[in-house]
């Protein structure tokens, strides 16, 4: 076969497969799944959680603290007269927490005595409970700051002196890339990577099986590459939707440009195509392949470092995780697009993805040659010679 004939076969298969994918865009189901999955992330965090406030002091301090709590974005205060009623509604999930303003709250603040503000929270909801705890502490600190400022001004201090005394250091937050456990908190980009990987695996396996079961017999190698190459532009388009358009619509922070996203997604797509080729040659049964992909989706999601940091995993688990394209894609895309990591810092991850692509593709081709020639079957079913008595 000459180069021109090979390219002609490649191009014909590429255009035919791409036309078929566009004519029946079942891959658009990925976007439907994305819309359904992302509804829980629409607010990015919890807002306006109903919290009961029982004011037993009825002082200026207790009312000021109640107003400060209600002014926060996470809490909406609800006045209650009795503790039993508030606890009952907390148990029935009508409330997320109960805050009690104790008796003599203002007197103790002015006297400089220790104060305990009882807060009962719903510990079954860790996210909401943590947000409420932060807002209660912030409101209490704001209350103390106001009273301390008034005390200092009444003692003859100037406003500047009071501010310096109460807040001698002014903190400033800066964006900082952290390659450690911070990746475990970036759930949304990890979910998008898993969606892209799983959908592409199914599509590539389907294309491989269709090509191998063609009526005219096993096609040439350029035809295989042409059919698989037709998936690349579609999934690059999906990557722009998943990693650029959809986070922008939800209001998530993004620092990568579209060319950078494509440059990171392209080797990831190639690596997943290589895995698809290898999985197809290992199983070669449509039912077994789909059952296997359904079974390994959740374990792969956990092993990728999205739910649990790679640094906290056992050594042998990290070896398995390093063989998955999603591990390196999550690390690179989340680092560049969400954490402000320079693109030059993820060059090693891109190289690993390309190595995985070459390794899985060659392993799949080699395994296919062995199975077609029957040598693999003879190796697996070789009988031991009988010994003569």
Order of alpha helices (4+ residues) and beta strands (2+ residues): alpha-alpha-beta-alpha-beta-alpha-beta-alpha-beta-alpha-alpha-alpha-alpha-alpha-alpha-alpha-alpha-alpha-alpha-alpha
